[in-house]
Amino acid sequence: MESVASLLFWIHLAALAAGGAVSFGMPVVGRQMAAATPDTRPVLFNIAHGLSTVGRAAIGTLIVTGPLILWLRFGWNPPNATWFAVKMILVVLLLAGVIYAGILLKRAEGGDRAAGQMMPRVGGGMLVVFLLLILSAVFAFE
């Protein structure tokens, strides 16, 4: 069973890396949207949609593998329950941010300039949440 838990942890870390790439990449794409020409906007939206797809897959994978690892490795008892609670709150915030960013992306693609201007701020906020989530995971499971 330990091998299964190790494999799940590896998958979990790979999904974390994918989510990290999105967390750092999306704000960069969002900032480029503001100054994009009509010719480059479709390319930037394609990149944003691709990153969004990777991000959703990463979060889905993390949501599936996380509880399985918690069960197999820790018997549902994280070493530090307080930090684990903080981590779970940040997971919910990150998930809400991903949903909101997806809504903003669709609005911006439809021509809503206010949504386009909001995207870099939301992306930056999600990056902070992502980094705090990793920090809380370190303390929850040390």
C-alpha positions, 0 to 999 in steps of 0.5 A: 500500500505504501507504493500506491501512496508514493505513486499518488504523491508523485502524481500529486507533486506533478499536478502541483507543478502544473498548477504552479506553471499556470499560477505564474504564467496566467498573470503574465498573459493577463498583463499582455492582454492590456496592450495587445493588438487586435492581431495578437489578442486571439493568440493570447486568448488561446494561450490563456485557454490552454493554461486554464485547461492545464490549471483545471486538470491540475486542481482536479488531480490534486483534489482526487489525490490529496484525500487519498494520500491523507487516508493512505499515509496519515489515516485521515489525521494530518500531523498538524491539523491547524495548518491543514485547516489553513491549507484547505481554506486556501484550496477553496480560495484557489478553486474559487479564484480559478472559477472567477478567472475563467469567467473573466477570461470569457468576458474579456474574450467577448470584449469586456475591457474591465474584465481584461483589466481585472485578470492580472490582479486576479492572477496575481492574487491567485499566485499569492494564494498558491504560494501560501497554500504550498507553505501551509502544506509544508507546515501541515505535513512536517 
